[in-house]
Amino acid sequence: MTIEEAIEARHSVRAYKEKPLEKDVARRLEEEIADVNQKANLHIQLIHDEPNAFRGTLAKYGKFRNVTSYMVMAGKRGDDLDESIGFYGEHLVLLAQTLGLNTCWVGLSYKKIPGTYLLEEGEVIKAYIAIGYGETQGVGHKIKRVDQVSNASDTTPTWFVEGVKAALLAPTAVNQQKFSFEYAGMKDGRHQVRAKRGFSVIGYTKIDLGIAKYHFEAVAGKEQFEWC
């Protein structure tokens, strides 16, 4: 499965089969998590066979079922933490998709179970990601148009338009899609792209922006441009 295929296939899944992660799959995820943590100075942790974080009132409200594996999305407090969590977390989500797993970003519908994760001084948890073998592959949702979230036109590069299309398939809190992408021309021989988050009373727009930027970059190709 290519990254483009994973982006197309990925949908949020809240109900899972009573099946633990296969050992080879879990090992591959843990290896990538270790690489991401080192690269981005994060403290993401994969938790196995732990059913209590997604039990109780919040989980029922969120319609979660049989979640026994999840990723704890943590890192040091800072202005860029939320966006970094979104960007690198979505990298792991799409990897999981290629490994035959399903996932769901979770902002509220979970409990922090003492002893299941570690936090160093100054670190904070920003989200969980449920992960496992879904009862279904999930369903798509209505998304905005390219022209509603970008300045794409007949004169912008094709890769920019394709990147925006990929960003529109990114998961966001309650499907709010409060982000925009602007092709900002050339500077020092390099194409420039500006990504912004909009206002939302719901919040999570920094994490959402990081997720959308990962989708954009994965399809547009980082060699094509630089963020400005």
Secondary structure, DSSP 8 states (H G I E B T S, - for coil): --HHHHHHH--B--BB-S----HHHHHHHHHHHHHHHHHHTB--EEE-S--STT-SHHHHHTT-BS---EEEEEEE-STTHHHHHHHHHHHHHHHHHHTT-EEEEESSS----TTS----TTEEEEEEEEEE-BSS---------HHHHB---TTS-HHHHHHHHHHTTS--GGG---EEEEEEEEETTEEEEEEEE---SS--HHHHHHHHHHHHHHHH-GGGEEE-
